[in-house]
Amino acid sequence: MPGRLTEMLMETWAPLVILWITVLPSMYMAPMNHSQMLPSGSSRGLRELSEAQRVLNRSKRGWVWNQMFVLEEFSGPEPILVGRLHTDLDPGSSKIKYILSGDGAGTIFVINDKTGDIHAMKRLDREEKAEYTLTAQAVDRDTNKPLEPPSEFIIKVQDINDNAPEFPNGPYYATVPEMSLVGTSVTKVTATDADDPVYGNSAKLVYSILEGQPYFSVEPHTAVIKTALSNMDREAKEEYFVVIQAKDMGGHMGGLSGTTTVTITLSDVNDNPPKFAQSLYHFTVLEDIAIGDPIGRVKANDLDIGENARSAYDIIDGDGIDIFEVTSDPQTQEGIIRLRKPLDFESKPSYTLKVEATNVHIDPRFIGVGPFKDTATVKIVVEDADEPPVFLSPTYLLEVHENAAIDSVIGQVAARDPDGSSSSIRYSIDRNTDLDRQFNVNTQDGRITLATPLDRETSTWHNITIVATEDRNPSQISRVPVAIKVLDVNDNAPELATGDQAYLCENGKTGKVNTSIIHTMKAIDKDDPKNGHYFVYNLPPELVNNPNFTIEKNQDNTLNILTKRNGFSRQKQDIYLLPIIISDSGNPPMSSTSTLTIKVCGCSSEGIAQSCNAEAYVLPIGLSMGALIAILACIILLLVIVVLFVTLRRHKNEPLIIKDDEDVRENIIRYDDEGGGEEDTEAFDIATLQNPDGINGFLPRKDIKPDLQFMPRQGLAPVPNGVDVDEFINVRLHEADNDPTAPPYDSIQIYGYEGRGSVAGSLSSLESSASDSDQNFDYLSEWGPRFKRLGELYSVGESDKET
């Protein structure tokens, strides 16, 4: 029965819908009425059962479906009927209402609530959404009460071949080595089809090559591109353009197709040997070219590129194989010929070389093609150049004794002109290397002589530079270092290396003196004999038998001082002088006399010297040096305390009361009257003006301000000129004495009167300014040179006014 139903649905409604019906395996397959078998669909229905059956038995469902299908991109004048929902509970009385919810319900899919027909209202695209999940339910139209539980179903959009294949990663670029074998894999392309790969052949792709034959091919199903022709040479053609097509429907007619491009580049392999552009090269070079300088370049061309074109150059034959070398330039791939040894036109004017270029990287697959190397001949012609002089030796070492006479010959240098003309040579000393001008050189023969005396003890080595210059071309010069060693002669007498004093404890015993008291003597000699120093120590003949001291020489050239007796006393003699004669073993021998001062000292029980003067002996017995230092420190401390006490006693605080002789401030006393000449100087003591309060015995304090602040005094009207200045000043002074704001604070005293009895008269211009009468200043000329100039100035001023 299900098979027949499917056939009927496919024959009747294939253009519109495909219904997929499934049967629950746990349910009984009941006979279906005509309405349930409509191709428009069937809902999940429950068979109509009696009341007893509903109570006693589980409800059995009829045909159960869960999928519907609709073709994509289908459009027409009317909405598309997708299917029909129906329930067994529907008696046909139109009391049942069908409700649809879920994806696209009400917009894309609409249901007829009476018949249960579902229509698609829009054109569907499977590539946008392949299926829709909806829920259907039958309810009572009047009460909206569910008649059965909701059922979920899926509407699938059935695919049609409406999408062409595409290459999402195109265009493609690939490389393959040149000369590859047929079938060598180049690359793989991939196309995609948006159609359903499960349904039909809409997404089944087949690949083919449209352009790029006969060089390349493509696998129809894997899309792997391979070489189809052998011996493809990059040097002939480097790049190929290939077009690949992908067609769906298995490549059958009616399928859709898409294309992409693949650019294939042949990568280089070393299949070409280097080749020199010419077989013979000519170069010309001056003979004075420096070692390491380039002479010329040769190049072997290679059709390959990169590392495959790198070549190494070498000189394999020729008469200059040890004179020249060739290196490779990594940038230009050229061979650079350089000089290894100096050239000499006079000895050899030309050279012939055979240069070989060989590939650095050789591919074993192409070793049979031929040798990957080439050779060329290089001829080098040496041209003559004016060369500087050449010394016969690169350095010179000379020796001279330090007692050599002035102008004595120390040694000789020699240089020659290598040119064929053979110019004469002139010698000189570079004085920058002989600042003291201790040496001279003969300009003609190069003999070096001594100019000043030498002293080996001052400088053992002298390094000078001799310059050789061509007479014909003074610009051609050469230099050579000359080292002069000063040899030693015995011209210095030995002398003591250590101090010339020794110490002896009084009351010491006879025998070898303790080194802490009389140290061992050591001599030095500035000379440097070949066999080393050997000194001889002797006492003067008159002291050989002295009763106090004797000497003893050690194996290490040192000398010990020994006493012959004991009982030395500082009170008797505190210092002994012992002359010692020191002689060396030179030829002739040199000697000197050194005097050793031996002091008699008071020592501790351990033999340590504590006092070495005679006065110290009269100190109380048992008083050590530490005690003396302590006593001295106490005395110094007492002196410091006394000085501090006296200083503090003399120090006094500055008195708060102003003394007349301490008042150094200046008060500005302003008055508008001129003085009365010599009489004014005796009229009043200026000290009273500076300190008017001192008269009454009242001395103002400098450290405080007045307690009362008075208003400034009103200026008094000028007193007639007849009043005496003394009286006026006394009045002002009385006022100032009673004023608490008086000096030392700032005050202004106004004196509006001139003095009387002045020979010069009044010089004030106050009264004269009020008068219109002309004044004559000629009398000022009679007062002397100083007033004459003043009269001239006033006369000029008056004449200007008149003008």
C-alpha positions in Angstrom: 0.0 0.0 0.0 2.7 2.6 0.8 4.5 1.9 -2.5 1.3 2.4 -4.5 0.6 5.6 -2.6 4.0 6.9 -3.5 3.6 6.1 -7.2 0.2 7.8 -7.3 1.6 10.9 -5.7 4.6 11.1 -8.1 2.4 10.6 -11.1 -0.3 13.1 -10.1 1.5 15.9 -8.2 5.2 15.6 -9.2 5.4 19.1 -10.7 4.1 20.6 -7.5 5.0 18.7 -4.4 6.5 15.5 -3.1 5.1 14.0 0.1 7.1 11.9 2.4 5.1 9.6 4.6 6.5 7.6 7.4 4.7 5.1 9.7 5.5 4.8 13.3 6.7 1.2 13.8 4.9 0.8 17.1 1.5 1.7 15.6 -1.0 -0.2 13.8 -1.3 0.8 10.1 -5.1 1.5 9.8 -6.9 1.7 6.4 -6.8 5.2 5.0 -9.8 7.0 3.5 -9.5 9.1 0.4 -9.1 12.3 2.3 -6.0 11.0 4.1 -4.3 10.0 0.9 -4.6 13.4 -0.8 -1.4 14.4 -2.3 -1.7 17.7 -0.7 -0.8 16.1 2.6 -2.3 14.5 5.7 -2.1 15.7 9.3 -1.2 13.7 12.3 -4.7 12.2 12.8 -6.3 10.2 15.5 -8.9 7.6 14.5 -12.4 8.3 15.8 -12.9 5.9 18.7 -15.8 5.1 21.0 -15.9 6.4 24.5 -15.1 3.0 25.9 -12.2 2.5 23.7 -10.8 5.9 24.7 -11.0 4.9 28.3 -9.8 1.3 28.1 -7.5 1.4 25.2 -4.6 3.7 24.1 -5.4 6.0 21.2 -4.0 4.8 17.9 -2.9 7.3 15.3 -3.4 6.9 11.6 -0.8 7.9 9.0 1.9 10.0 10.5 4.1 12.3 8.4 6.9 14.7 9.3 8.2 16.2 6.0 6.9 18.1 3.0 8.8 19.2 -0.1 8.6 22.2 -2.3 10.7 23.1 -5.4 13.0 26.1 -5.1 12.8 29.0 -7.5 9.2 27.9 -8.5 7.0 30.8 -9.3 3.6 31.2 -10.9 0.5 33.4 -10.9 -0.9 31.7 -7.8 0.6 30.7 -4.5 2.2 27.3 -4.5 0.2 24.5 -2.7 2.7 22.8 -0.5 0.3 20.3 1.2 -2.9 19.8 3.3 -3.4 19.1 6.9 -6.3 16.9 8.0 -7.3 15.2 11.3 -9.5 12.3 11.8 -11.4 14.3 14.4 -12.8 16.6 11.6 -16.4 15.4 10.9 -16.7 17.9 8.1 -18.8 20.3 10.0 -16.3 23.2 9.9 -15.9 23.3 13.6 -12.2 22.6 13.5 -9.7 25.3 13.0 -6.1 24.6 11.8 -3.3 26.8 13.2 0.3 27.0 11.8 3.3 28.4 13.6 7.1 28.3 13.3 9.7 29.4 10.6 8.0 31.6 8.1 4.5 30.9 9.3 2.2 33.7 8.2 4.7 35.3 5.9 6.3 32.6 3.7 3.8 29.8 4.5 0.0 30.4 4.9 -2.6 27.8 6.0 -6.3 27.8 5.3 -7.7 27.3 8.7 -10.8 25.5 7.4 -9.3 23.1 4.8 -5.7 22.9 6.2 -4.2 23.7 2.8 -0.6 25.2 3.2 0.6 27.5 0.4 4.0 29.1 -0.2 3.6 32.8 -0.8 7.1 33.6 -1.9 9.7 32.3 -4.2 12.1 30.1 -2.2 15.9 29.6 -2.6 17.4 26.5 -1.1 20.9 28.1 -1.0 19.5 30.8 1.4 17.4 28.4 3.6 17.1 24.7 2.9 14.3 23.8 5.3 11.7 25.3 7.6 10.4 23.8 10.9 6.7 24.5 11.6 4.1 23.4 14.1 0.5 22.5 13.3 -2.4 22.1 15.6 -6.2 21.5 15.3 -8.4 23.6 17.7 -12.0 24.1 18.3 -13.1 27.0 16.2 -15.5 28.3 18.8 -13.6 27.7 22.0 -10.0 27.6 20.6 -9.4 24.6 22.8 -6.8 22.2 21.4 -8.3 19.0 20.0 -5.0 17.2 20.0 -1.4 18.0 20.9 0.6 20.2 18.4 2.6 18.4 15.7 5.9 19.5 14.4 6.9 19.0 10.7 9.5 20.1 8.3 9.1 21.7 4.9 12.3 21.1 2.8 13.1 23.2 -0.2 14.0 20.8 -3.0 17.1 21.8 -5.0 17.3 22.5 -8.7 20.5 23.2 -10.7 20.5 26.9 -10.5 24.1 27.6 -9.4 27.2 27.4 -11.5 30.5 26.1 -10.1 32.9 28.7 -8.7 36.6 28.8 -7.9 36.8 30.7 -4.6 40.6 30.8 -4.5 41.2 31.7 -8.1 43.1 32.9 -10.0 45.9 30.5 -9.2 49.7 30.8 -9.5 52.1 27.8 -9.5 55.6 26.9 -10.3 57.2 23.8 -11.7 60.9 23.1 -12.4 61.9 23.3 -16.1 62.8 20.1 -17.8 60.3 18.2 -15.6 59.1 14.8 -16.7 55.6 14.2 -18.1 53.0 13.8 -15.4 54.8 16.0 -12.8 52.2 17.5 -10.5 52.0 21.3 -10.7 49.1 22.3 -8.5 45.5 21.5 -7.6 42.5 23.8 -8.1 39.2 23.5 -6.3 35.7 24.5 -7.4 32.5 24.7 -5.3 28.8 24.4 -6.3 26.1 25.9 -4.1 23.5 23.3 -5.2 22.6 20.3 -3.1 25.3 17.6 -3.4 22.9 14.9 -2.2 20.0 15.4 -4.6 20.8 14.6 -8.2 23.9 15.7 -10.1 23.5 19.4 -9.6 26.8 19.6 -7.6 28.7 16.8 -9.3 31.7 18.5 -11.0 34.0 17.5 -13.8 37.2 19.5 -14.6 38.7 20.0 -18.0 41.4 22.3 -19.5 40.4 24.9 -22.0 43.7 26.6 -22.6 47.3 25.5 -22.0 47.5 22.4 -24.1 49.7 20.6 -25.0 51.9 21.6 -22.2 49.6 20.8 -19.2 46.6 18.5 -18.4 44.1 18.3 -15.6 42.6 15.3 -13.8 38.8 15.4 -14.4 37.7 14.5 -10.9 40.7 15.6 -8.7 41.5 18.8 -10.5 45.2 18.1 -10.3 47.2 19.9 -13.0 50.2 18.0 -14.4 52.8 18.6 -17.0 51.9 17.0 -20.4 55.1 17.8 -22.3 58.7 17.1 -21.4 61.8 19.2 -21.8 60.0 22.5 -21.3 62.9 25.0 -21.2 62.7 28.1 -19.1 65.2 29.9 -21.2 62.8 29.4 -24.2 59.5 30.2 -22.4 59.2 31.0 -18.7 55.5 31.5 -18.1 52.3 29.7 -19.3 48.7 30.7 -19.0 46.2 27.9 -18.4 42.4 28.0 -18.2 40.6 25.3 -16.2 36.8 24.6 -16.5 34.5 23.0 -13.8 31.1 21.7 -15.1 28.3 20.3 -12.9 25.7 17.7 -13.8 28.7 15.3 -14.1 29.8 17.2 -17.2 26.7 16.3 -19.2 24.9 18.6 -21.5 22.8 21.2 -19.8 25.1 21.5 -16.8 26.4 24.9 -15.6 30.2 25.6 -15.7 32.8 28.0 -14.3 36.4 28.7 -15.2 39.6 29.9 -13.5 43.1 30.8 -14.7 46.3 29.3 -13.6 49.6 31.1 -14.2 52.4 28.5 -14.3 56.0 29.7 -14.1 58.9 27.4 -14.9 61.5 27.6 -12.2 65.2 27.5 -13.1 67.5 24.5 -12.9 71.2 24.5 -13.7 71.0 23.2 -17.2 73.3 25.7 -18.9 77.1 26.0 -18.5 78.9 29.4 -18.2 80.3 31.0 -21.3 82.9 33.8 -21.6 81.8 36.6 -23.8 85.2 36.6 -25.5 88.0 34.2 -25.5 90.8 36.8 -25.1 91.0 39.8 -22.7 93.7 42.6 -22.7 94.5 44.7 -19.7 97.2 47.4 -19.2 98.5 48.3 -15.7 101.2 50.6 -14.2 103.9 48.9 -12.4 103.4 51.0 -9.2 99.9 49.7 -8.7 99.2 48.8 -5.1 98.8 45.2 -4.0 95.2 44.2 -3.8 94.0 46.8 -6.3 91.9 45.5 -9.2 93.4 45.3 -12.7 90.4 44.2 -14.8 87.2 42.2 -14.9 86.1 39.2 -16.9 82.7 37.7 -17.1 81.3 34.3 -18.1 77.6 34.6 -19.0 75.1 32.0 -17.8 71.5 31.6 -19.2 70.4 30.4 -15.8 69.5 32.7 -13.0 70.1 33.0 -9.2 72.3 30.4 -7.6 72.4 28.3 -10.8 74.2 31.2 -12.5 76.9 31.7 -9.9 80.4 30.9 -11.2 83.7 30.7 -9.5 86.8 32.0 -11.2 90.4 30.7 -11.0 93.7 31.1 -12.7 94.7 27.7 -13.9 97.7 28.5 -16.0 100.1 31.2 -17.1 103.3 32.9 -16.2 101.6 35.2 -13.6 99.8 32.5 -11.6 101.6 33.6 -8.4 101.5 37.4 -9.2 97.8 37.7 -9.8 94.6 36.4 -8.3 91.0 36.4 -9.4 87.9 36.7 -7.2 84.1 36.6 -7.9 81.9 39.6 -7.5 78.6 38.3 -5.9 76.6 41.2 -7.3 77.7 41.2 -11.0 79.0 37.6 -11.2 82.2 38.9 -12.7 85.8 37.8 -12.1 88.0 40.5 -10.7 91.7 40.2 -11.4 93.8 41.7 -8.6 97.5 42.1 -7.9 99.1 39.7 -5.3 102.8 40.8 -5.6 104.5 44.0 -6.7 105.1 44.5 -10.4 108.5 45.5 -12.0 108.4 46.8 -15.5 112.2 46.5 -15.7 112.2 42.8 -14.9 109.0 41.6 -16.7 106.8 43.9 -18.8 103.9 41.5 -19.6 102.0 38.4 -18.4 99.6 35.8 -19.9 97.0 34.1 -17.8 94.4 31.4 -18.4 91.2 32.0 -16.4 88.5 29.4 -15.8 84.9 29.9 -14.8 83.0 27.0 -13.2 79.4 26.8 -12.0 79.2 26.6 -8.2 76.0 24.5 -8.1 75.8 21.6 -10.6 72.6 19.5 -11.0 73.6 15.9 -11.3 70.6 15.2 -13.6 72.2 17.4 -16.3 75.8 16.4 -15.8 75.7 14.7 -19.1 74.9 17.8 -21.0 78.5 18.8 -20.8 81.2 20.4 -18.6 79.7 23.3 -16.7 82.8 25.5 -17.1 84.6 27.7 -19.6 88.1 29.2 -20.1 89.5 32.5 -21.5 93.0 33.9 -22.0 94.0 37.2 -20.3 97.0 39.2 -21.4 98.3 41.9 -18.9 100.8 44.5 -20.1 102.9 46.3 -17.5 103.7 50.0 -18.1 106.7 51.8 -16.7 106.1 54.2 -13.9 108.4 56.6 -11.9 108.8 54.6 -8.7 110.1 55.8 -5.4 113.5 54.7 -4.1 113.8 51.2 -2.6 115.9 50.5 0.5 118.0 47.5 0.4 116.6 46.4 3.8 113.0 47.0 5.1 114.4 47.9 8.6 117.8 48.6 10.1 119.2 47.8 13.6 122.3 49.7 14.7 124.3 49.7 17.9 126.5 52.4 19.5 128.3 52.7 22.9 127.1 55.5 25.1 130.6 57.0 25.3 130.9 57.2 21.5 132.5 60.4 20.3 130.5 63.1 18.5 130.4 62.7 14.7 131.4 59.0 15.0 129.7 56.8 12.4 126.9 54.5 13.8 125.9 52.8 10.6 124.7 53.2 7.1 121.5 52.8 5.0 121.3 52.4 1.3 118.5 52.8 -1.3 118.3 52.6 -5.1 116.1 53.9 -7.8 114.3 50.9 -9.5 113.6 52.9 -12.7 115.8 52.4 -15.7 117.0 56.0 -15.6 118.4 55.3 -12.1 118.2 58.7 -10.4 120.6 59.6 -7.6 119.3 59.4 -4.1 119.4 62.0 -1.3 119.1 60.9 2.4 117.6 62.8 5.3 116.2 62.2 8.8 112.6 62.7 9.6 113.1 65.2 12.5 109.7 64.3 13.9 111.4 61.0 15.0 114.5 62.8 16.3 113.3 65.9 18.1 116.5 66.2 20.1 118.6 66.0 16.9 120.9 63.4 18.4 121.8 62.0 15.0 122.8 63.1 11.5 122.8 61.4 8.1 125.1 62.0 5.2 122.8 63.1 2.3 125.0 61.3 -0.3 126.0 57.9 1.1 123.4 57.4 4.0 126.0 57.2 6.8 124.4 57.9 10.2 126.6 59.8 12.7 126.2 60.9 16.3 125.3 64.6 16.9 125.0 64.8 20.7 126.3 62.6 23.5 124.3 59.5 24.5 123.4 58.2 27.9 122.1 54.7 28.1 120.7 55.3 31.6 118.5 58.0 30.1 117.4 56.2 27.0 118.4 52.8 25.8 116.7 52.8 22.4 116.4 55.5 19.7 114.0 55.0 16.8 114.4 57.3 13.8 113.2 57.3 10.3 115.5 57.8 7.3 113.9 59.4 4.2 115.3 58.6 0.7 114.4 61.2 -2.1 115.1 61.1 -5.8 117.1 64.0 -7.0 115.3 64.0 -10.4 111.8 63.8 -8.9 111.7 65.0 -5.3 108.1 63.8 -5.0 109.3 60.2 -5.1 110.3 59.4 -1.5 110.7 56.3 0.6 111.1 55.8 4.3 112.7 53.2 6.4 112.8 52.7 10.2 116.1 52.6 11.9 116.4 51.3 15.5 119.6 52.4 17.4 120.5 50.6 20.6 122.8 52.4 23.1 125.3 49.9 24.6 126.4 50.3 28.2 129.8 51.4 29.5 130.8 51.5 33.1 130.3 55.2 33.8 128.3 55.1 37.0 129.5 54.4 40.5 127.4 52.2 42.8 125.4 53.8 45.6 123.2 52.8 48.5 119.7 51.7 47.5 118.2 52.0 50.9 118.4 54.7 53.7 121.7 55.9 55.1 120.7 55.5 58.7 120.8 52.6 61.2 119.8 52.3 64.8 121.6 50.7 67.8 120.1 49.9 71.2 122.3 51.2 74.0 123.8 48.5 76.2 123.5 46.0 73.3 125.5 42.9 73.2 128.4 42.1 70.9 127.6 40.1 67.8 125.4 40.4 64.7 123.1 43.4 65.0 119.4 42.8 65.0 118.0 43.9 61.6 115.3 45.9 63.4 118.1 48.1 64.8 120.8 48.2 62.1 119.4 47.1 58.7 121.2 45.3 56.0 122.7 47.6 53.4 122.1 47.2 49.7 123.8 48.9 46.8 122.6 49.7 43.2 124.4 50.6 40.0 122.7 52.4 37.0 125.0 50.5 34.7 124.0 47.2 33.2 127.0 44.8 32.9 126.5 41.7 30.9 127.4 39.4 33.8 125.4 41.2 36.4 126.5 43.4 39.3 129.1 42.4 41.8 129.9 44.9 44.6 132.9 45.1 46.9 132.4 46.8 50.3 135.3 48.2 52.3 135.9 50.5 55.2 138.3 53.4 54.8 141.9 52.4 55.8 141.7 54.7 58.9 138.6 52.9 60.1 139.5 49.3 59.5 140.5 48.8 63.1 137.9 51.0 64.7 136.7 49.6 68.1 133.0 50.1 67.4 131.8 48.5 64.1 132.8 46.2 61.4 131.2 45.0 58.1 130.3 41.6 56.6 129.3 41.0 53.0 126.5 38.5 52.1 126.2 36.2 49.0 123.4 38.4 47.6 125.6 41.5 47.3 124.3 43.0 50.5 126.2 44.1 53.5 125.7 43.6 57.3 126.8 46.0 60.0 128.1 44.4 63.2 129.2 45.9 66.5 132.5 45.0 68.0 131.5 45.8 71.6 128.6 46.5 73.9 127.8 49.2 76.3 126.9 52.0 73.9 125.4 54.9 75.8 123.6 58.0 74.5 125.1 60.1 77.2 128.5 59.4 76.0 127.8 59.5 72.2 124.4 59.2 70.5 125.5 59.3 66.8 128.3 57.4 65.0 129.3 58.0 61.3 130.6 55.0 59.4 132.0 55.6 55.9 131.7 52.6 53.5 133.5 52.4 50.2 131.3 50.6 47.5 133.1 49.4 44.3 131.7 47.6 41.2 133.4 45.1 38.9 133.4 47.1 35.7 136.3 48.0 33.5 137.5 50.4 34.7 135.9 49.9 38.1 133.9 52.7 39.6 133.5 53.3 43.4 131.8 55.7 45.8 131.8 56.4 49.5 128.5 56.4 51.4 128.3 57.4 55.0 126.0 55.4 57.3 124.6 57.3 60.3 124.2 55.0 63.3 122.1 56.4 66.1 122.1 55.1 69.7 118.5 54.7 70.9 116.7 53.7 74.0 114.8 50.5 73.3 112.0 48.5 74.9 112.4 45.1 76.3 111.5 43.7 72.9 114.3 45.6 71.2 112.1 48.3 69.6 113.7 51.8 69.4 111.7 54.4 71.4 113.9 57.4 71.7 117.1 58.3 69.8 118.2 61.7 71.3 120.4 62.4 74.2 117.8 64.6 76.0 115.5 61.7 76.3 117.9 59.9 78.6 117.4 62.3 81.5 113.7 61.6 81.7 112.5 59.5 84.7 113.3 55.9 84.5 110.4 53.8 83.4 108.5 56.6 81.6 107.6 55.2 78.2 106.9 57.0 75.0 103.2 56.4 75.4 103.2 58.1 78.7 105.0 61.1 77.2 102.4 61.4 74.5 99.6 61.3 77.1 101.2 64.0 79.2 101.6 66.2 76.2 98.0 65.7 75.1 96.8 66.7 78.6 98.8 69.9 78.5 97.4 70.9 75.1 93.8 70.2 76.3 94.3 72.5 79.3 95.7 75.3 77.1 92.7 75.0 74.8 90.3 75.3 77.8 92.1 78.3 79.2 92.0 80.1 75.8 88.2 79.4 75.4 87.5 80.7 78.9 89.5 83.9 78.3 87.7 84.4 75.0 84.3 84.0 76.6 85.1 86.4 79.4 86.2 89.1 76.9 83.1 88.6 74.7 80.3 91.0 75.6 76.9 91.4 74.1 76.2 94.5 72.1 74.6 97.2 74.4 71.0 98.0 73.7 71.6 101.7 74.5 72.9 103.8 71.6 76.3 105.4 72.4 77.4 108.6 70.8 80.4 107.0 69.2 78.4 104.0 68.0 75.7 106.0 66.1 77.0 105.7 62.6 73.7 106.3 60.9 73.2 109.4 58.9 70.1 111.6 59.3 69.2 113.7 56.4 68.8 117.3 57.7 67.2 119.5 55.1 67.0 123.2 55.4 66.2 125.8 52.8 68.6 128.6 54.0 72.2 129.0 53.1 74.9 128.9 55.7 76.5 131.9 57.1 80.0 131.1 56.0 82.8 130.5 58.5 80.7 131.7 61.4 78.2 128.8 61.0 80.9 126.3 61.6 81.2 127.6 65.2 77.5 128.2 65.7 76.4 124.7 66.6 78.0 121.3 67.1 76.7 118.9 64.3 76.9 116.0 66.8 74.0 117.5 68.6 71.9 117.4 65.5 72.8 113.8 65.0 71.8 112.9 68.6 69.8 115.7 70.1 68.5 113.5 72.9 72.0 113.0 74.2 72.1 116.5 75.8 69.5 115.7 78.3 70.9 112.3 79.1 68.1 110.4 77.3 69.5 107.8 75.0 66.9 106.1 72.7 66.8 102.4 72.3 67.9 100.9 69.0 66.1 97.6 69.4 62.5 98.9 70.0 60.1 101.4 68.5 58.5 104.2 70.5 55.4 103.3 72.4 53.5 106.4 71.4 52.9 107.3 67.8 52.4 111.0 67.3 51.1 112.7 64.3 53.7 114.5 62.2 54.4 118.0 63.4 53.1 120.8 61.3 55.7 122.7 59.6 56.4 126.0 61.3 56.3 129.2 59.4 59.7 130.8 58.7 61.0 133.1 61.3 62.1 136.5 60.1 65.7 136.8 58.9 66.6 138.8 62.0 66.4 135.8 64.3 69.7 134.3 65.3 70.5 130.8 64.0 71.5 129.6 67.4 68.2 130.4 68.9 66.3 128.8 66.0 68.2 125.6 66.3 67.7 125.5 70.1 63.9 125.8 69.5 64.0 123.0 67.0 66.2 120.9 69.3 63.7 121.4 72.2 60.9 120.2 70.0 62.8 117.2 68.9 63.8 116.3 72.5 60.1 116.1 73.5 59.1 114.2 70.4 59.1 110.4 70.8 59.4 109.9 67.1 62.6 111.8 66.9 65.9 110.3 65.6 67.4 107.7 65.3 64.3 107.3 63.1 64.2 109.4 59.9 63.4 113.0 60.5 63.5 116.2 58.4 64.6 119.4 60.1 63.9 122.5 58.1 66.2 125.6 58.5 64.9 128.5 56.4 67.5 131.1 57.3 70.9 132.0 56.0 73.8 132.7 58.1 75.1 136.2 58.8 78.5 137.7 58.2 79.4 135.8 55.1 81.9 137.6 52.9 80.5 136.1 49.7 77.0 137.2 50.6 73.9 135.2 49.7 74.1 132.8 46.8 70.5 131.8 47.1 68.3 132.3 44.1 65.1 132.2 46.1 64.9 136.0 46.7 66.4 136.9 43.4 63.8 134.9 41.6 61.0 137.1 42.9 62.7 140.2 41.6 62.5 141.4 38.1 65.7 143.4 38.3 68.6 142.3 36.2 71.6 140.9 37.9 75.3 141.3 37.0 77.5 138.3 37.5 80.7 139.9 36.4 81.9 140.1 40.0 82.2 136.4 40.1 85.2 136.6 37.9 87.1 138.4 40.6 86.7 135.5 43.0 89.1 133.3 41.2 89.2 130.7 38.4 86.5 128.5 40.0 83.9 131.3 40.2 84.9 132.8 36.9 83.5 129.8 35.0 80.3 130.1 37.1 80.0 133.8 36.1 80.4 132.9 32.4 77.6 130.3 32.6 75.2 132.8 34.2 76.1 135.6 31.8 75.4 133.2 28.9 72.0 132.3 30.4 71.0 135.9 30.7 72.0 136.7 27.2 70.0 133.8 25.9 66.9 135.2 27.8 67.3 138.6 26.2 67.7 137.0 22.7 
